[in-house]
Amino acid sequence: MKPQPGLRVLITGAASGIGAAMAQAFVQADAQVVICDIDAVAVEAFTSTSTSLHGCVADVSDSSQVDQVVAVTERTLGGLDLLINNAGIAGPTGAIEDIDEQQWAQTVTTNLNGQFKFLRRAVPLMKETSRSASIITMSSVAGRLGYAFRTPYAATKWALVGLTKSLAIELGPSDIRVNAILPGVVQGERMDRVIAARAESLGITVDAMRDDYLKKISLRRMVTMQDIAATALFLASPAARNITGQAISVDGNVEYL
């Protein structure tokens, strides 16, 4: 089941990758979508593909830029029914004693604090909507499993699951549902970079590292960005009206990392 036509959607980090796939899916479902991304060129290129796409350039770690995105969303869409907190970075790869403190802080600032900055501004708008509003938090399979040599990333993704479950309780009386999607190994350039970095840190080839990832997945395959987008569509639809506080893995069942 698709969301109701005319849904007003804000997706962060959505000029490319999973965010763009979700934005495209919602546009095809007759939603009006505002995206933001730090990449101005990508924002312009992507939003030119549809009149239902509206773009902002923003760094999610900057409170003033986040405030501006939410203000543009309210002005452009007249309100907000769905927030998808998607923006995030991979963070550094390495042993805990080798991780630079500034890189750790940047990962937390972008992946966790950035979501908070949008929530504090978007939730008041969502409380005013006449629709059944919802929030989708983009976490990761690294938010349910330990992830050696990727501790900054894993720490933020576990924190986002806690944020999701807590907000579901807090916002339930306002009829706002809050769920997290936990993607697994997603095909694409970003995953290629992650695999290459992890292979380097372990001193093995990229092909060996890729095979190692697939062996950990019960279905022995990566998921696609469209798989993630389809789950987001479902969670925003009337079929999911009683689903909240859930951390939903879309990963082919990653057994361990």
C-alpha positions, 0 to 999 in steps of 0.5 A: 500500500502506498501513502496517501496522495499529497503527503508532505515529506522532508528527507535529509541527505537526499540528493543521492544514494538511499535518500534520493531513492526514497525521494523518487519513490515518494514522488512517484506516490504523488507526494510533495518532497523537500530534500536537503543535502550538503552537495549543492550541485547534486541538489540542483541536478536531482530537483530538476528531475521533477516539479514535485521535488524541492531542494535546499543546501544544508549541513545537518550539523549546523543548527541555523541551516537546519532551521532554514530547511524546516522554514523552507519546508513549511513555506513550500509545502504548507506543513509537514507529514513525514520526516525521514532523517537520513543524512549521515556519514560513514566515519573513520575505520580503524582500531579504537586507539587509532581513531582521531578524536575530531573524526569521532566527534564529526561522526556523532555531530552528523549522524546523531546530533543532526537528527536531533536538530531536525526533530526539534524543529520538525515535530512542532509542525507535525503536531499541527498536521491533520494527517497521521504523521510519522518519522523514519529514522535511518539507522543501520544493521550496525545499530543492532550488531557490534561492528569492530573497527567502525565504532564511531559509526556503530555507536551513533546507529545504536543511539538512533535506535534508542532515540526512535523507541523513546520518541515513539513513546513520547509522540504516540499520544500526538498520533505521530509514529516513529520507526527506524529502518536498519539497512544492511549491506546496500549495493552502491558506491558508498558500500564500495568505499566502506569495503575498500577502507575495511579491507585496507585496515585488515590488510586483505584484498577488496574482493576477499572483503566483499566475499566476507560481507556476503558470507555474513548475510543469510540470503547471500546478497546485498540489498538495493536502495529500492528495497529501502525505499519500498520499506519507507513507503510502507511505513508512511502508508495507512497499512502501517498505522499501528506500527511504531517504536520499531527498528526494522532491518532490511538486510537479508538477515545479516548474522554478524559484522 
